[in-house]
Amino acid sequence: MSKSIQTYNSVVAGQDLTPYQAVELLLDGALECISKALIAQQDNNVAQRGEAVDTTLTILGLLQDSLDKSLGGELAENLDALYDYMTRRLASVAVDNTPHSLEEVQGIILQLREGWSEIDPANEPKELN
């Protein structure tokens, strides 16, 4: 089992969260961090922007590592590619002095979060393996 999956499962176990709720919180956290990065970008605060982007990258990595491609099939593969794309877009923020990449990733995460809210959490497993 990967370290990310272990971390994910310990968060779920430590806070009495279902995997559904944990992903929901991670997506909310990513949106919050992207918002902080956008504010820092406007304020020309490179250090704060970098910290917010780094946290977002960590969240995206955790979400990506928790995908079960054998069980999730094409959906998991597509999410993997989307997480990879967002990671690459965020990596360009350091050299891009415009908010375009941050706004793009924010929009993608917002769409994921909205889609996630449409899932019936009663159908989710209690733990990832």
N, C-alpha and C positions, 0 to 999 in steps of 0.2 A: 504494500500500500504506500502511495506517495506521501511525502511530508505534508503537502497541501491538503490531501484528503484527510489525513490524521488531524490537522489543524481544524479543518471544516467540521469533522465529527466531534472534536472536543468542544468547539464553540456551541454546536447543537446540543451536546450532552450537558455542558456547563451552564447553559441558560435555559434549559428545557424548551428548546426550539425544535420544530420539525425542519427537515431539509428545505421545505417550501418557505418557511418563515426566515430561515438563514439566508437563502438566496434573495428574498425580498429585502432583508436588511442590508445585504451587501450591495444590491442595486441602489438602494436609497443612499447608502454611504458613498458610492461612486458618484451619484448625482450631486451630493453635497460637496464632495471634493472638487468636482469640475466647476461648480459654482464659485467655490473659493479661489480656484485657479483663474477664472475669468475676472473676478474682482481684483485679484493681485495683478493680472495683466493690465487692467485699466489703470491701476495705481502705480504701474511700472515697478512692482515689487518682485524682482526676479527670484529671490530666495523663497518667498512665500508661495509663488507660483510653482516653483520646482518641488517644494514639499507636497503641495496639493496634487500635482501631477504624479509624483512618486507614489503617494498613497493610492491614487486611482489605478496606477499600474499594478500595484500589489493586489488590489481587489480584483481587477480583471484577470490576473494570473491565477488567483485562487478559484475564481469562477471557471476559468478555462481548464485548470487541472482537475476540477471536480466532475468534468464531463465524462460520462461512460459511453464511449463511442460504440461499443458492441451492443449495449442495450438501447442506446438512443438513436442509433442508425444515422440516417441522413440529417435529421434535425440536429443531433449532436455534432456532426461534421460541419454543418453550416454555422452553428454557434461557434465552434472552434475557429473557423475561418474569420468570422466576424470579430471575435475577441482578438485574434491576431492582427486584423486590420486596424482595430482601435488602438492596439498597442503600438503599431507602427506610426499611426497618426500622432499619438501622444509623444512618441520619441522625437518627432519633428518640432515640437513646441519650443525646444531650447533654441533653435535657429530661426524660428518663425516669429516675427514680432507682431503678428496680427492674431486676433482671436479666432480665426477661421477653423483651425484644427480642433480647438477646444469646443467651439460651438457645434462642429460636426459630430464629435464624439458624444457631446451632451445630448444631441438629438437622437443618436442611435441608442444610447442607454435609456433615454426617456421612452422610446418606442418599446424596448425590451421590458422595461418596468411596467408599462401599460399592458403589454401582452401577458406578462406574468400575473398581473392582477386578475386576468380573465380565467386563469387556471383554477380548477376546483382543488383546493389543498387536501381534501379528503382522499384523493386518489394518489397522494404522494407517499413514498416509502418513509419509514421512520429513520433510516440510517443509510448512508452510502457505503459501499464496500470498496 
